[in-house]
Amino acid sequence: MKKHLLLLGITFLSYNFATAQCEPVSSLDEAFDGDSMPACWTGSHSYPNIMTGDKITFYSGDSGTIDIYLVSPEITAFNGQQTLTFTATGTSMSPVLQIGTLDAADNFSTFTAVGDEIALGEETTFSVDIPTSTQKFIAFKFSANGASHSAGTLDNVTLQTNASPCDPVSSLNETFDAGALPDCWTNLNGVYDGSGFGSQNILFYSTSGGVTTSVATQQVLAGNYSFTFDATGNGILAIGIQTDLSDSSTFTELYSDISPATEAGPFEVSLTENAYIVIEVFLPNAHSPVYLDNVVLETSASVENLKKNDFKLYPNPATSLLNIESTSEVKSVEIFDLTGRKVVVSTSNNTVDVSSLTSGTYIISITSENGTAQTKFVKR
């Protein structure tokens, strides 16, 4: 395999030239393919040296005490959510590799170790979590560990940002079994955690009457959803969405005057942008709580999806009979008012009697052999 020595002067000349051209990066994915040092990577020594040839090779030469550094391109920021992975090997002289950070690519006095020293031997893939830091570069420090003519290799270096546990989600299934407010949920007002929780559920509670309490779910991705929950106690619930939990003006109420009930809903929630689902509970009386449990959010079909699945409702608005035209057999139909209360259940195939309903807008949930979809219709 062809290898090229990086002369000391060339190494630092390339660094000075690179800093004028290399923009900071947020990730790394370097396989070191080729016979030369990748752009924006730099080394500390010409001899003992760092060589390339489809991987990085460290070599200590006659010195057993030399430290050799390989330095990454500048990183935009170390935010505490990044993991560095790489493959490394070492000779029988037992060299070691220490991962660290630098504030400048050629200022090795600022080297700050991250994690423990790694004893190099057979080819192994390692992962190192990079902590929050104001430093700007990742450095690989190869140490001969007292033995001359020590060597090691480095390959397949990646730096990736780990997914945050509070990244937006497209589903929820929360039973509150941990007995505390789940990670990524937010107590906006009057939701009790720890000993304030009831038995594996959320407790809305106030020492005085006439108080509104609220909780926000984890942020939800834009889309169309069906939202259900169990609620017991003495209070009135409302459901809304909020795009910024620090700004109450971004709250929009979707459903109101919901009485506590088992399997309340489903409530149709359509998000045009990522948002939090907020459950508000009005407590009319002091020391009279409401308990919330079994919160489920599932994707649901929009009106456009219903058309794609060949569901058609007519007439809409309807006065007495609502007809369902479908290319697949309709198994059941449920109709809910906008508070989530179930008002009609039908097992007839394609016609539903809505004559007893008061005028207004309703949600119809249609289940066929191909699944379940929801949309709205109007009763005159």
C-alpha positions as CSV (number, residue, x, y, z in Angstrom):
1,M,0.0,0.0,0.0
2,K,1.5,3.3,-1.0
3,K,2.2,5.7,1.9
4,H,3.3,9.3,1.9
5,L,5.1,11.0,4.7
6,L,3.8,14.3,5.7
7,L,6.7,16.7,6.2
8,L,6.5,18.9,9.2
9,G,6.6,22.1,7.2
10,I,4.1,20.9,4.8
11,T,1.8,19.8,7.6
12,F,1.6,23.2,9.2
13,L,1.6,25.0,5.8
14,S,-1.5,22.9,4.9
15,Y,-3.1,23.8,8.2
16,N,-2.6,27.6,7.6
17,F,-3.9,27.3,4.1
18,A,-6.8,25.2,5.2
19,T,-8.0,27.5,7.9
20,A,-8.6,30.1,5.2
21,Q,-10.7,27.8,3.2
22,C,-12.2,25.2,5.5
23,E,-15.6,26.0,6.9
24,P,-16.6,24.4,10.3
25,V,-18.6,21.2,10.0
26,S,-21.2,19.7,12.2
27,S,-20.4,16.0,11.5
28,L,-17.6,13.8,10.3
29,D,-17.6,10.8,8.0
30,E,-14.1,10.1,6.9
31,A,-12.8,6.7,5.5
32,F,-9.4,8.1,4.6
33,D,-9.7,6.6,1.1
34,G,-6.7,7.7,-1.0
35,D,-3.0,8.3,-0.5
36,S,-3.1,11.8,1.0
37,M,-4.4,13.5,4.1
38,P,-8.1,14.6,3.6
39,A,-8.8,18.2,3.2
40,C,-8.9,20.2,6.5
41,W,-7.3,17.3,8.5
42,T,-3.9,18.1,10.0
43,G,-1.1,16.3,11.8
44,S,1.5,17.3,14.4
45,H,4.7,15.6,13.2
46,S,6.6,14.8,10.0
47,Y,8.9,12.2,11.7
48,P,7.9,10.3,13.7
49,N,5.0,10.5,11.3
50,I,1.4,10.2,10.3
51,M,0.9,8.4,7.0
52,T,-2.2,7.8,4.9
53,G,-3.2,5.1,2.5
54,D,-6.8,4.1,2.9
55,K,-6.3,4.6,6.7
56,I,-4.2,6.8,9.0
57,T,-1.0,5.2,10.3
58,F,0.8,6.5,13.4
59,Y,4.5,5.6,13.8
60,S,6.8,6.6,16.7
61,G,10.1,5.8,15.1
62,D,13.0,5.6,17.6
63,S,11.2,7.5,20.3
64,G,9.2,5.8,23.0
65,T,7.9,9.0,24.5
66,I,6.6,11.0,21.6
67,D,2.9,12.0,21.3
68,I,1.5,12.3,17.8
69,Y,-1.7,14.2,17.1
70,L,-4.2,13.9,14.3
71,V,-6.6,16.8,14.2
72,S,-10.1,16.9,12.6
73,P,-11.6,19.8,10.7
74,E,-13.1,22.5,12.9
75,I,-16.4,21.5,14.4
76,T,-19.3,24.0,14.6
77,A,-20.0,23.3,18.2
78,F,-19.7,20.5,20.8
79,N,-23.2,20.4,22.3
80,G,-23.0,17.3,24.5
81,Q,-25.1,15.2,22.1
82,Q,-22.4,14.0,19.7
83,T,-20.8,10.6,19.5
84,L,-17.4,9.9,17.9
85,T,-16.8,6.5,16.4
86,F,-13.7,5.1,14.8
87,T,-11.8,1.9,14.1
88,A,-8.3,1.5,15.5
89,T,-5.5,-1.0,15.8
90,G,-2.0,-1.2,17.4
91,T,1.2,-3.2,17.4
92,S,2.4,-5.6,20.0
93,M,4.2,-2.7,21.7
94,S,0.9,-1.7,23.3
95,P,0.5,1.9,22.1
96,V,-2.4,4.0,23.4
97,L,-4.8,6.4,21.9
98,Q,-6.4,9.3,23.7
99,I,-9.3,11.2,22.3
100,G,-9.5,14.9,23.2
101,T,-10.4,18.4,22.0
102,L,-8.3,21.5,21.0
103,D,-9.1,25.2,20.7
104,A,-6.8,25.5,17.7
105,A,-5.6,22.9,15.3
106,D,-1.9,23.5,16.1
107,N,-2.2,24.4,19.8
108,F,-1.6,21.1,21.5
109,S,-1.2,22.7,24.9
110,T,-5.0,23.1,24.9
111,F,-5.6,19.4,24.5
112,T,-8.4,18.3,26.8
113,A,-8.8,14.5,27.2
114,V,-12.2,13.0,26.6
115,G,-12.9,9.6,28.1
116,D,-10.2,7.1,29.1
117,E,-7.0,6.1,27.2
118,I,-7.6,3.3,24.7
119,A,-5.1,0.5,24.6
120,L,-4.6,-0.4,21.0
121,G,-4.4,-4.0,19.8
122,E,-6.6,-6.0,17.4
123,E,-8.9,-4.0,15.1
124,T,-11.7,-2.7,17.2
125,T,-14.5,-0.1,16.7
126,F,-14.8,2.4,19.5
127,S,-17.4,5.0,20.5
128,V,-16.8,8.1,22.6
129,D,-19.4,10.6,23.7
130,I,-18.1,14.1,23.2
131,P,-19.2,16.5,26.1
132,T,-20.3,20.1,25.8
133,S,-17.2,22.3,25.2
134,T,-16.1,25.6,23.8
135,Q,-13.2,23.8,22.0
136,K,-13.2,23.6,18.2
137,F,-11.4,20.5,17.1
138,I,-11.2,16.8,17.8
139,A,-7.7,15.4,18.3
140,F,-6.5,11.8,18.3
141,K,-3.3,11.6,20.5
142,F,-1.2,8.5,19.7
143,S,1.3,7.6,22.4
144,A,4.1,5.1,22.0
145,N,3.7,4.1,25.7
146,G,7.4,3.9,26.2
147,A,8.2,1.6,23.3
148,S,10.1,2.7,20.2
149,H,8.8,1.8,16.7
150,S,5.2,1.6,17.9
151,A,2.5,1.9,15.3
152,G,-1.2,2.1,15.1
153,T,-3.9,2.8,12.6
154,L,-7.1,4.8,12.5
155,D,-10.0,4.5,10.1
156,N,-13.7,5.2,9.5
157,V,-14.1,8.2,11.7
158,T,-17.6,9.5,12.2
159,L,-19.0,12.3,14.4
160,Q,-22.8,12.3,14.6
161,T,-25.4,14.1,16.7
162,N,-27.5,11.8,18.7
163,A,-31.3,12.1,18.4
164,S,-32.6,14.0,21.4
165,P,-35.1,12.1,23.5
166,C,-37.3,15.2,23.1
167,D,-37.3,15.3,19.3
168,P,-40.8,15.6,17.8
169,V,-42.8,12.4,17.7
170,S,-45.6,11.0,15.5
171,S,-47.2,8.9,18.2
172,L,-47.8,8.7,21.9
173,N,-48.8,5.8,24.2
174,E,-48.4,7.0,27.7
175,T,-49.7,5.1,30.7
176,F,-47.7,7.1,33.3
177,D,-46.5,3.9,35.0
178,A,-43.3,5.6,36.2
179,G,-45.4,7.6,38.6
180,A,-43.9,10.9,37.5
181,L,-44.4,13.3,34.6
182,P,-42.8,11.7,31.6
183,D,-39.6,13.1,30.0
184,C,-40.4,15.7,27.4
185,W,-43.8,16.5,28.9
186,T,-44.3,19.9,30.4
187,N,-46.2,21.0,33.5
188,L,-47.7,24.3,32.4
189,N,-49.8,24.8,35.6
190,G,-51.1,22.8,38.5
191,V,-50.0,19.3,37.4
192,Y,-48.4,17.4,40.3
193,D,-45.4,15.1,40.0
194,G,-43.7,12.7,42.4
195,S,-45.9,12.2,45.5
196,G,-48.5,14.5,43.9
197,F,-49.3,11.9,41.3
198,G,-52.1,9.4,41.9
199,S,-51.5,5.7,41.2
200,Q,-49.7,5.8,37.8
201,N,-51.6,8.7,36.3
202,I,-51.5,12.5,36.1
203,L,-53.1,14.4,38.9
204,F,-54.7,17.8,38.2
205,Y,-55.3,19.4,41.6
206,S,-55.8,22.8,43.3
207,T,-56.4,23.9,46.9
208,S,-58.9,26.4,45.6
209,G,-61.8,26.2,43.2
210,G,-62.2,27.9,39.8
211,V,-58.6,27.1,38.7
212,T,-57.4,26.0,35.3
213,T,-54.5,23.5,35.2
214,S,-52.7,22.2,32.2
215,V,-50.1,19.9,30.8
216,A,-48.3,19.7,27.4
217,T,-47.2,16.5,25.7
218,Q,-43.9,16.0,23.9
219,Q,-43.7,18.0,20.7
220,V,-45.6,16.3,17.9
221,L,-44.7,16.3,14.2
222,A,-47.0,18.0,11.7
223,G,-49.6,15.7,10.5
224,N,-53.2,14.3,11.1
225,Y,-53.8,12.5,14.3
226,S,-56.4,10.7,16.4
227,F,-56.1,11.6,20.2
228,T,-57.7,9.6,23.0
229,F,-57.3,9.5,26.8
230,D,-58.9,8.3,30.0
231,A,-60.0,10.9,32.6
232,T,-61.8,10.6,35.9
233,G,-62.8,13.2,38.5
234,N,-64.7,16.4,38.8
235,G,-63.6,18.9,36.2
236,I,-64.0,20.1,32.6
237,L,-61.4,19.4,30.0
238,A,-60.2,21.1,26.9
239,I,-57.7,20.2,24.2
240,G,-55.6,22.6,22.2
241,I,-52.2,22.9,20.5
242,Q,-49.4,25.3,21.2
243,T,-46.4,25.9,19.0
244,D,-44.2,27.6,21.6
245,L,-44.5,26.6,25.3
246,S,-42.9,29.9,26.4
247,D,-45.5,31.9,24.6
248,S,-49.1,31.4,25.6
249,S,-50.3,33.4,22.7
250,T,-49.4,30.5,20.4
251,F,-52.1,28.3,22.1
252,T,-55.1,27.4,20.0
253,E,-58.1,25.6,21.6
254,L,-59.5,22.8,19.5
255,Y,-62.1,21.1,21.8
256,S,-63.8,22.3,24.9
257,D,-66.4,21.3,27.5
258,I,-65.1,17.7,27.6
259,S,-66.5,15.7,30.6
260,P,-64.1,13.2,32.2
261,A,-64.7,9.8,30.7
262,T,-63.0,6.5,30.0
263,E,-61.7,6.4,26.4
264,A,-62.6,10.1,25.7
265,G,-62.3,10.8,22.0
266,P,-61.1,10.2,19.5
267,F,-60.3,13.8,18.9
268,E,-59.1,14.7,15.4
269,V,-56.0,16.9,15.6
270,S,-54.4,18.3,12.4
271,L,-51.0,20.0,12.7
272,T,-49.7,22.1,9.9
273,E,-46.4,22.5,11.8
274,N,-44.8,20.8,14.8
275,A,-46.7,21.6,18.0
276,Y,-47.5,20.4,21.5
277,I,-50.8,19.0,22.4
278,V,-52.1,20.8,25.6
279,I,-54.7,19.3,27.9
280,E,-56.4,21.9,30.1
281,V,-58.5,21.0,33.1
282,F,-60.8,23.4,34.8
283,L,-61.3,22.5,38.5
284,P,-64.5,24.1,39.8
285,N,-64.0,22.9,43.4
286,A,-61.1,22.9,45.8
287,H,-59.4,19.6,46.6
288,S,-61.4,17.8,43.9
289,P,-58.8,16.5,41.4
290,V,-59.0,15.1,37.9
291,Y,-56.9,12.1,36.9
292,L,-55.5,11.6,33.4
293,D,-54.3,8.2,32.1
294,N,-53.7,6.2,28.9
295,V,-53.0,9.0,26.5
296,V,-52.7,7.7,22.9
297,L,-51.9,9.7,19.8
298,E,-52.0,7.8,16.5
299,T,-51.8,9.0,12.9
300,S,-55.2,9.2,11.1
301,A,-56.3,9.7,7.6
302,S,-57.0,13.2,6.4
303,V,-59.8,14.1,4.0
304,E,-57.3,13.6,1.1
305,N,-56.3,10.2,2.4
306,L,-60.0,9.2,2.5
307,K,-60.3,10.1,-1.1
308,K,-57.2,8.1,-1.9
309,N,-58.7,5.1,-0.1
310,D,-62.0,5.5,-2.0
311,F,-64.2,6.6,0.8
312,K,-66.9,9.0,-0.2
313,L,-69.6,10.5,2.0
314,Y,-72.9,11.9,0.7
315,P,-74.8,14.0,1.1
316,N,-72.6,16.3,3.1
317,P,-74.3,18.2,4.8
318,A,-76.8,15.4,5.7
319,T,-80.2,15.7,7.1
320,S,-81.4,12.1,7.8
321,L,-79.2,9.4,6.0
322,L,-75.5,9.6,5.4
323,N,-74.2,7.3,2.7
324,I,-70.7,5.8,2.6
325,E,-69.4,4.7,-0.7
326,S,-66.3,2.5,-0.5
327,T,-64.3,0.1,-2.6
328,S,-63.8,-2.1,0.5
329,E,-66.4,-3.5,2.8
330,V,-67.4,-1.2,5.7
331,K,-67.2,-3.0,9.0
332,S,-68.4,-0.3,11.4
333,V,-69.1,3.4,11.7
334,E,-68.8,5.6,14.8
335,I,-69.8,9.3,15.0
336,F,-68.4,11.7,17.7
337,D,-69.4,15.3,18.5
338,L,-66.6,17.9,18.8
339,T,-66.3,17.2,22.5
340,G,-65.3,13.7,21.8
341,R,-68.6,12.1,23.0
342,K,-69.7,9.1,20.9
343,V,-73.2,9.8,19.6
344,V,-73.7,7.1,17.0
345,V,-72.5,3.5,16.5
346,S,-73.5,1.7,13.4
347,T,-72.7,-1.8,12.1
348,S,-74.8,-1.4,8.9
349,N,-72.6,-1.5,5.9
350,N,-73.0,1.8,4.0
351,T,-75.8,3.9,5.4
352,V,-76.0,5.7,8.7
353,D,-79.1,7.3,10.2
354,V,-78.1,10.7,11.6
355,S,-81.7,12.1,11.8
356,S,-81.6,12.2,15.6
357,L,-78.5,14.4,15.8
358,T,-78.7,18.1,16.4
359,S,-77.4,20.4,13.8
360,G,-73.6,20.8,13.8
361,T,-70.3,19.4,12.8
362,Y,-69.4,15.8,13.7
363,I,-66.4,13.4,13.3
364,I,-67.1,10.1,11.6
365,S,-64.8,7.2,12.0
366,I,-65.1,4.5,9.3
367,T,-63.5,1.1,9.7
368,S,-63.2,-1.2,6.7
369,E,-61.2,-4.3,6.0
370,N,-58.4,-1.9,4.9
371,G,-58.2,0.0,8.3
372,T,-59.8,3.0,10.0
373,A,-60.1,6.6,8.7
374,Q,-61.7,9.8,10.0
375,T,-63.2,12.9,8.6
376,K,-65.8,15.5,9.4
377,F,-69.4,16.0,8.1
378,V,-72.1,18.5,8.8
379,K,-75.6,17.6,10.1
380,R,-78.4,20.1,9.1
